[in-house]
Amino acid sequence: MSDNKQVKDLSTKELLDLLKAANIEQTQEIKQELRQKIDGVVSTVAEHQSKITKLENKVLSLDRKSRRNNIAVWGLKLADNSDVLKVTLTKLNSLLGTNISEGDINNVFINKASNSAPVILEFVSNLKKRYIYSLVGKLKNSGISISHDSSFEDRQKQKVLVKHLREAKEQKLDAKIKNGKLEIGEDSYSVEELLELEKEADSDSDSSDKEQNPNSGGEVTSTPGEVSKSIKRKRRSIVYSPKKTRSTVNKD
């Protein structure tokens, strides 16, 4: 009875203040509980992501190891019913001046669904594979080429490196690809750094375009005759200067 009397004696404002305080306390408790649950989920996701990354790296490492003794032979013209291994070895022996026998080969692979697919030769030893690969210069102008049998990830990285190597060569720079990086003078650039430079160049191009077309909302409104000029203006070339002073400039 005393509790009911106290409630009745409270003014409406006091009652509302009590309800508000109780609601705030309950809301804070709910927020704290949700925060703990979210932190737990974030921690679990991070743990799972770490495990996934480790597994991906392990799979990539095993894939590379399985290709260690392989070479890819490009440019061979094979008939549907031809002996792939015999034709490949005959052609290579003729061009390289070698005497590769079937006993040197552990396996041969080819994707017959694609006319442009290379023939993959797996040698019984890495030493033999490296010796054959050292003779690659003899294949110049023969229409036949050989390369390492790289994983998809490694091929994509190599494409980035080769693209930037050509860009650097166009700028008359002393550049080369070594140990999975682009070396220019005393600087070396990883694939990740090169991709970041591309993003910076694209960002600079967008900013330049907006400055020249402030009322277009970032969209270029040009006549057909102006399109080529617009495209040429937006092309930008990365300057492979010392890393502390990297910048981008318009390509002529």
Residue, then its C-alpha position, 0 to 999 in steps of 0.5 A: m500500500s505504501d508503494n502505491k501511495q508513493v506512486k500516487d503522490l508523485s507528480t506527472k513530471e516526476l513519474l516521467d523522469l523515473l520512467k525515462a531513467a529506467n528506460i535509459e538504463q535498460t537501453q544502455e544494458i541492451k547496447q552493452e549486450l549488443r556490443q559484446k555480441i558484435d565484438g564476439v562476431v568480429s573476433t570470430v570473423a577475423e579468426h576465420q579470415s586468418k584461417i582462410t588466408k593461411l589455407e589459401n596461401k598453403v593451396l597456392s604454395l602446393d600449386r606452385k610446387s606441383r608446377r615446379n618442373n613444368i614448362a608451357v610450350w606455346g605456338l604448336k600446331l597439333a592435329d586432332n589425332s596427333d601424338v602430342l608428346k612426340v610432336t612437342l619433343t620433336k619440335l623442341n629438339s629441332l629448335l633447341g638442338t637438344n635430345i629430350s626423350e620421353g624418359d625425361i618427361n613425367n607427364v604431358f597436359i593440354n586443353k584440347a578445347s582451346n586451340s591457343a592452349p599451350v602444351i604443358l610438359e612435366f619434367v622428371s627433374n627440375l634440373k632438366k627443366r631449368y636447362i631446357y628453359s635456359l635455351v629459350g633464346k634459340l626459339k626467337n622468331s620460330g613461332i614457338s615459345i616456352s614459359h614457366d607453368s605459372s598459377f593463375e595468381d602468378r600469371q595475373k601478377q606477371k601481367v601487371l609487372v610486364k605492363h609497367l615494365r613496358e611503361a618504364k621502357e617507354q620512358k627510357l628508364d633502366a627497368k627489369i623484372k626481378n624476384g617478382k618485383l619491378e626494379i627501376g634504378e635503386d627502387s623496386y616496386s611490388v605488384e601491390e605498389l604498382l596497383e596503388l600507383e594505378k589507382e592514384a593515376d586514375s584518381d588524378s585523372d578524375s580530379s583533372d576532368k572535374e576541374q575542366n568540367p566543373n558543371s558536368g558533375g564529373e561527366v564529360t559532355s563532348t561532341p564526337g569530334e572531341v571524344s578522342k581529344s578527351i580520351k587523350r587528355k585523360r591518359r596519364s603516365i606514372v612517373y617512376s621517380p624515387k618513391k618519396t617524390r612519386s607523382t603523375v603527369n599527362k602523357d603526350 
